Amino acid sequence: MRLLVVEDNRNLMANLFDYFEARGHQLDAAPDGVTGLHLAVTQNFDAVVLDWMLPRMDGPAVVAALREAGHEVPVLMLTARDELPDKIAGFRAGADDYLTKPFELAELEIRLEALVTRARGRQRPHLLEVGDLRLDLDTLEASRGGRPLHLYPAGRKLLEVLMKASPAAVPRDRLELALWGEDPPDGDMLRSHVYELRRAVDGPFATKLIRTLPRVGYRIAAPADEEDGDDA
């Protein structure tokens, strides 16, 4: 398994690395919630081990933002809180499992393996389609009208989020979250990425699919799904 561990306790982090790496797993670490969210939305992990109390952004806020950005990676929360209301809050935020400190590392491993197995067995669309636009989520190849589209990673991520939401609009802040987590770069980098995506998806074609909704965000829709009053 490739795991992301978001934990600010260095001793616990060291124990997790020693145990899991010795058993053949690959781990990445984040010492605070903002860094953890950024890694979770920009890289691919089999599961996330997420502490509740974290600097900069707590665990429930991280998992809620992760789900808002459309990421379904399994999340197991670690916490010293064992009251039912706390567990309910964690699950409602989007966590998949919950383990109370102190815990046995073997139990953590078994729980993570179960989460990953269930996640891999979930039915999900392997091919997104909007009009004549296609995005294969397995190969990450995009095409329109049978013509391959060459996309940078940021453009591919934007396209995936927009196509999953189609024909609904996606707010700017959700797109920024999907690309950069809670720490977006200075300047309007999102506009630049959307511009490049438009060049690839709409540039060579008469029918434009990507729309800008002023003060709202962006959407991608086939002509049959268009609503009156949209601003191209």
N, C-alpha and C positions, 0 to 999 in steps of 0.2 A: 504494500500500500504506500502511496505517497500522501503524507499527512502534513497539514499545517497546524502548528501548535502556537496558540496565542496565549501567552502566560508571562507574567512579570516576576514570578518567583524563580530566581536563577537556580536554586538547588533542585526544585521540582523539575525545571526544564532540563537540567543536566541528567537527572534520573530517567526522564522520559527518553532522551536521546540515547543514553547508554543501553536501556532496555530494548527499545524498538529497533535501533540500528543493528544491534547484535542479532536480532531475529530477522534481518533482511529487509526492513522497511526503510523508506527514505523520508526524512523529516526536514521541514523548513520551520523557522521560528520567527515570531514577532513579539516584541516586548510590550506593545500597547495596542489599544483597539484600532486606532487610525491606521497604523502600519499593517495590522492584521487584515483589516477590511481591504486595503489596497492590494495586498498579495492575493487575497481570496477572489477578488473580481478580475485580476489581471493574469492569474496563472491557473493551471488546472490541478486540482487535488482530488484524491479519492474521498477524503473526509477532513473536517476541521475540528480540532480539540480547542475549546474556547473557554477561558476562565471568565467568571462572572465579574469580579472586581478588577478593572484594568485602568491604567492611566489613559487620559485623553478621551476615551470612549468606552463605556462599559459593555460587557458581553451581550446583554439583551439588545442594546442599541446596534451593536455590530451585526448580529444575526438578522435583526429587523431590516437594516439597510441592505444586507446581502440578499434577502428575499425580495425586497422592493426593486432591486436591480435585476431580478429575474434569475438569480443563481440558485440552483437546487442542490448544491453539494451538501452531503450529510453533515450536520453539526452536532457534536456532543459537548454539552456544557459541564464544566467543573466548578464546584462551589462548596463552600463550607455551610451554605444555607440549606437547611433540611426541612423547612416548614412548607406545608402544602401550597400556600399562596405564592411562595417564591418559585416552586416548581411549575405551577400553572402559568406564572408570568413568563418563565423561560420558554415553555412550550408554545404559548400564544405568540411570542415574538418570532417563532419559527424554528426553534431547536428541535432536533429529532430524538435526542436522548439526554439524560441527566445523570451525573455521577457525583455523589457527595464525598468531599474530602473528610478524612483520609480514605484512600482506596487502594486496592491491590492492582498492580500494573497488569497482571494477567487478566483480571476482570475488564479493565479498560480495553485491552487488546481484543478480547472476545466481543465486547459490545461494538467496537469499531468494525470488526470483521462482519458482524451481523448487519450493521448499517450499510456498509459498502455492498454487501451481497444483495440486500433489498434494493438499493439504489440502482445497481446494474440490471436488476430484473424488471424495473419499472418500464412500462410502455411509454415511449416518447416518439414524437414525429422525427423521422430521420431526414425527411425532405420538406423544407418549407417552400411554399409556392404562393406567389402573388402575381396574378396575370401570367405573363410569359417569363417571369423572373423565378429562378430556382436557386436554393441554397441547400446543399447537402451537408448536414451536420456531422456526418461521419468522416467525409473526405475534406470538408471545409472548402469545397469547390463551388463557385457561383457561376451561373450562366443566365443569359437572357435571349430568348428566341433561339436557343441552341448555340449561342455564341458565348464562349468562355469570357468571364470577367476577371480582370486582374486586380485584386484588392489587397491593400495593406492590412495588417492585423487589426488596427483600430477601425478601419472601414468595415471589415468583416464582422467585428463585434457590433458595431452600430447597425449594420444590415440585419443581423440576427435579432437584435432587440426590436427593431422596427417591424420586421416581418412577423415575429411572434405576436406582436400587438395588433397587427393590421386587421381591419382598416382603422382602428382607433389611433388617436394621436398619442405620442409619447412626450411627456414634459422634458424640457431641457435638463432639469436637475437629475432626472432619472437616467438620461443618456450619459451625463457627466459621471454619475455614480458608477455606471456600468464600465466606463473606461478607466476611471482614476480613483474610485472609492471616495472617501471623504476629503481627499487632498488634491483637488484639481489644480492644474498649472495656472500661472498668471496669464491674463489675456484671454481672448475668446478663441481658444484652441478648438472648441467644439465646432464652431462655424467653419473653420478650416477643414476639419475632417469631413463634415457634411458636404462641403464643396467638392472635395476629392471623390467622395462617394457618389455624388450626383454626376460628376464627369464620367465615372465608370458605368453607372447604372442607366443614366438617362441621356448622356451626351450623344451617343451614336443613333439614338432612336427618336422617332417623331412623337411617340406617346410618352409623356413624362409620368413617372410613378411617385417620385419623392416630392412631398409638399411641405411648405413652411406655413405654420399657423401662427401669425403674429401674437406675441405675448403668451403663447401656449407651448409650442415646441414643434415637432416634426411628425409626419406620418408617411407611410408608404401604402398605396392603395391602387388597385386596378381601376380602370375607368368606370366599370359597373358599380364599384363601391363608393365612387365620389359623391360628396354631398354638395349641395349648392352653397356658395358663399366662401369656399376655401380660396386661399390666396396662394398661387403657385410660387 
